[in-house]
Amino acid sequence: MILLTGSTGNIGVHLARHLLQRGENVRLLVRDTRNQILQEAELRQC
């Protein structure tokens, strides 16, 4: 499993897509801009 921070940024979003296309399990740490709380989101390849 790969933990990726900054995944909502310009580079991070492309890196997350690339990792998912390679079949990697990716866990993202994203900021909830509504209340500035860090939340964890898990993506799984469909």
N, C-alpha and C positions, 0 to 999 in steps of 0.2 A: 504494500500500500504506500502511496506517495501523498504526503501532506503538502499542499500548495497554499501559500499565503499570497495576498495581493492578486487574487484571481479575478477581481472585477476591473483591474487596470488594463491598459492597452496591451502590454506584453503578456500578463497573466492569463487573460482570456484565450489568447492564441496558444499559449503553452498548455492550458487545460484541455483544449480541443485536440491538440496534437497527441497528448498522452492518452486521451480516451480513444482516439483512432488507433493507437498502437495496442489497445486492449488492456491498458494499465488500470488498476483500481486507484481512483483519485479521491482524496478527501480535501475539501476546500474550506478555508477560513475566510469568511466574508463579513463585512461590516453592514449592519442594519442601519441605514442612514436616518430612519424615522426616529429612533431613540438612541443612536450611537452605542448600541450593544453589539459586541462581537458574538456571532453565532456560527455554528458549525453546520455545513451543508455537505451531504455526501452525494456524489454523482455515481451512477452506475451506467455502464454502456448498455444500450438497448439492443 
